């Protein structure tokens, strides 16, 4: 039989000492150790370093397992919490995050009815909500007029304002009616994306909003 090199024997000694080597490897190491003093010394040294007394194995293993189980529980809770946050964020963004529908001539028609009631007819696909302001006095071309701003908003989800049987070819107009007491005061209605909180905080103004608004009706 060809002599096995010591370097090969020393490479497999850890497996041999841990008793996880194959039977053929075990027999090869046994035969080599019988006549190789150098590998015998290496074996004794390595055995002292790798050997864990039997009475100490169980507590160590239990301690490791306990730490690992604790770590797994923490990871599981963190994963569940993160998933819940993501799902909640997606739900809120889909159903509650609103954006203003861009204005077009065919989107809205505002008219004053015979009873002096101001009504906005909406002909878009769908909308989630309507924002409108009470009539406020603003200077337009050197003349004071009572202006009302309006905008229709949508979410990424289907809007409750639209019937399930509606489609692009079969749309019923959706009316918004101003209060009668306000209808009589309004001189003009403008469509614009505005944020009353920014106005209240001084980050925007009604005059500035008026400049970027679109006139869609005037008395």
C-alpha positions as CSV (number, residue, x, y, z in Angstrom):
1,X,0.0,0.0,0.0
2,X,1.3,3.5,-0.8
3,X,2.4,5.4,2.2
4,X,0.0,8.2,3.1
5,X,1.6,11.6,3.6
6,X,1.5,13.1,7.1
7,X,0.0,16.3,5.9
8,X,-3.1,14.3,4.6
9,X,-3.4,12.5,7.9
10,X,-3.2,15.7,9.9
11,X,-5.8,17.3,7.7
12,X,-8.4,14.6,8.6
13,X,-7.4,14.3,12.3
14,X,-10.2,16.7,13.4
15,X,-12.8,14.5,11.8
16,X,-11.1,11.4,13.2
17,X,-11.1,12.9,16.8
18,X,-14.7,14.0,16.5
19,X,-15.6,10.5,15.3
20,X,-17.4,11.8,12.1
21,X,-14.9,10.4,9.6
22,X,-15.8,7.6,7.3
23,X,-14.8,4.0,8.2
24,X,-12.2,3.9,5.4
25,X,-10.7,7.2,6.7
26,X,-10.7,5.9,10.3
27,X,-8.8,2.7,9.3
28,X,-6.3,4.8,7.3
29,X,-5.6,7.0,10.2
30,X,-5.4,4.0,12.7
31,X,-2.8,2.3,10.5
32,X,-0.7,5.5,10.1
33,X,-0.7,6.4,13.8
34,X,0.7,2.9,14.6
35,X,4.1,3.7,13.1
36,X,4.2,7.5,12.8
37,X,5.4,9.2,16.0
38,X,5.1,12.7,14.5
39,X,1.4,12.2,13.7
40,X,0.8,10.5,17.1
41,X,2.1,13.7,18.9
42,X,-0.1,15.8,16.6
43,X,-3.0,13.6,17.4
44,X,-2.5,14.0,21.2
45,X,-2.1,17.7,20.9
46,X,-5.1,18.2,18.7
47,X,-7.2,15.9,20.9
48,X,-6.5,18.0,24.0
49,X,-7.5,21.1,22.1
50,X,-10.7,19.7,20.5
51,X,-11.9,17.5,23.2
52,X,-14.8,18.7,25.3
53,X,-15.5,16.6,28.4
54,X,-18.8,14.7,28.1
55,X,-20.2,16.3,31.3
56,X,-19.7,19.8,29.8
57,X,-21.0,19.1,26.4
58,X,-24.7,19.1,27.3
59,X,-24.7,22.5,29.1
60,X,-22.7,24.2,26.4
61,X,-25.0,22.8,23.7
62,X,-28.1,23.7,25.6
63,X,-26.8,27.2,26.1
64,X,-26.1,27.6,22.4
65,X,-29.5,26.2,21.5
66,X,-31.2,28.5,24.0
67,X,-29.5,31.6,22.6
68,X,-30.3,30.5,19.0
69,X,-34.0,29.9,19.9
70,X,-34.1,33.3,21.5
71,X,-32.5,34.9,18.5
72,X,-35.0,33.1,16.2
73,X,-37.9,34.4,18.2
74,X,-36.6,38.0,18.1
75,X,-36.1,37.7,14.3
76,X,-39.6,36.3,13.9
77,X,-41.2,39.1,15.8
78,X,-39.2,41.7,13.9
79,X,-40.1,40.2,10.6
80,X,-43.8,40.1,11.6
81,X,-43.7,43.7,12.8
82,X,-41.9,44.9,9.6
83,X,-44.4,43.0,7.4
84,X,-47.3,44.5,9.3
85,X,-45.9,48.0,8.9
86,X,-45.4,47.5,5.2
87,X,-48.9,46.1,4.6
88,X,-50.4,48.9,6.7
89,X,-48.5,51.5,4.7
90,X,-49.5,49.9,1.4
91,X,-53.2,49.9,2.6
92,X,-53.1,53.5,3.7
93,X,-51.4,54.6,0.5
94,X,-53.9,52.7,-1.7
95,X,-57.1,53.7,0.0
96,X,-56.4,56.9,1.8
97,X,-53.6,58.8,0.0
98,X,-55.4,61.2,-2.3
99,X,-54.2,63.2,-5.2
100,X,-55.9,65.9,-7.2
101,X,-57.4,64.8,-10.5
102,X,-55.9,67.0,-13.3
103,X,-58.4,69.5,-14.7
104,X,-59.7,69.2,-18.3
105,X,-62.6,71.0,-20.0
106,X,-64.7,67.8,-20.2
107,X,-64.1,66.9,-16.5
108,X,-66.4,69.4,-14.8
109,X,-69.4,71.6,-15.7
110,X,-70.7,74.1,-13.2
111,X,-74.0,75.8,-13.5
112,X,-76.4,78.0,-11.6
113,X,-79.8,76.3,-11.5
114,X,-83.1,78.2,-11.7
115,X,-83.4,78.2,-7.9
116,X,-80.0,79.9,-7.6
117,X,-78.4,76.7,-6.5
118,X,-74.8,76.3,-7.7
119,X,-74.0,72.8,-8.8
120,X,-70.9,71.1,-10.1
121,X,-71.3,68.1,-12.5
122,X,-68.4,65.7,-12.6
123,X,-67.9,63.6,-15.8
124,X,-64.7,61.8,-14.9
125,X,-64.2,58.1,-14.3
126,X,-64.4,58.3,-10.5
127,X,-63.3,60.3,-7.5
128,X,-62.8,59.7,-3.8
129,X,-63.6,63.2,-2.5
130,X,-64.3,66.8,-3.3
131,X,-62.5,69.8,-1.7
132,X,-64.1,73.2,-1.9
133,X,-63.8,76.5,0.0
134,X,-66.3,78.9,1.3
135,X,-66.6,82.0,-0.8
136,X,-63.8,84.4,0.0
137,X,-63.2,88.0,-1.2
138,X,-60.2,88.2,-3.5
139,X,-59.1,91.0,-5.9
140,X,-59.3,90.0,-9.5
141,X,-58.3,92.5,-12.2
142,X,-58.8,95.3,-9.6
143,X,-62.3,94.1,-8.6
144,X,-63.2,92.3,-5.4
145,X,-65.0,89.0,-6.0
146,X,-66.2,86.2,-3.9
147,X,-64.2,83.2,-5.0
148,X,-64.6,79.5,-4.3
149,X,-61.9,77.0,-5.0
150,X,-62.7,73.4,-5.8
151,X,-60.8,70.2,-6.7
152,X,-61.7,66.5,-7.1
153,X,-59.4,63.9,-5.6
154,X,-58.8,60.2,-6.3
155,X,-57.1,57.4,-4.6
156,X,-55.3,54.4,-6.2
157,X,-58.2,52.1,-5.2
158,X,-61.6,52.1,-6.9
159,X,-63.6,55.1,-5.6
160,X,-66.9,54.5,-3.8
161,X,-68.3,57.4,-5.9
162,X,-68.6,55.1,-8.9
163,X,-71.0,52.3,-9.3
164,X,-69.6,48.8,-10.0
165,X,-71.5,48.6,-13.2
166,X,-70.2,51.8,-14.6
167,X,-67.5,51.9,-17.2
168,X,-65.9,54.4,-19.5
169,X,-68.8,54.3,-21.9
170,X,-71.5,54.3,-19.3
171,X,-70.9,57.1,-16.7
172,X,-73.5,58.9,-14.8
173,X,-72.5,62.4,-13.8
174,X,-71.7,63.0,-10.2
175,X,-73.0,66.2,-8.7
176,X,-71.6,68.4,-6.0
177,X,-74.0,71.1,-4.6
178,X,-72.9,74.1,-2.7
179,X,-75.0,75.2,0.2
180,X,-77.8,77.5,-0.9
181,X,-76.6,80.4,1.4
182,X,-73.2,80.2,-0.3
183,X,-74.3,79.7,-3.8
184,X,-75.8,83.2,-3.9
185,X,-72.6,84.8,-2.8
186,X,-70.1,83.1,-5.2
187,X,-69.0,85.2,-8.1
188,X,-66.5,82.7,-9.6
189,X,-65.3,79.2,-9.1
190,X,-61.7,78.1,-9.7
191,X,-60.2,74.6,-10.0
192,X,-56.8,74.2,-8.3
193,X,-54.8,71.9,-6.1
194,X,-54.5,73.6,-2.7
195,X,-53.7,72.8,0.9
196,X,-55.5,74.8,3.6
197,X,-52.9,73.7,6.2
198,X,-50.1,75.3,4.2
199,X,-52.1,78.5,3.9
200,X,-52.8,78.5,7.7
201,X,-49.0,77.9,8.3
202,X,-48.1,80.8,6.1
203,X,-46.4,78.6,3.5
204,X,-49.0,79.5,0.8
205,X,-51.6,82.2,0.2
206,X,-55.0,82.4,-1.5
207,X,-53.6,85.1,-3.8
208,X,-50.8,82.7,-4.9
209,X,-53.3,79.9,-5.3
210,X,-55.5,82.1,-7.4
211,X,-52.7,82.8,-9.8
212,X,-52.2,79.0,-10.6
213,X,-56.0,78.2,-10.6
214,X,-58.2,77.6,-13.6
215,X,-61.4,79.6,-13.9
216,X,-64.2,77.2,-14.6
217,X,-67.3,79.3,-13.8
218,X,-68.2,82.9,-13.1
219,X,-71.4,84.7,-12.5
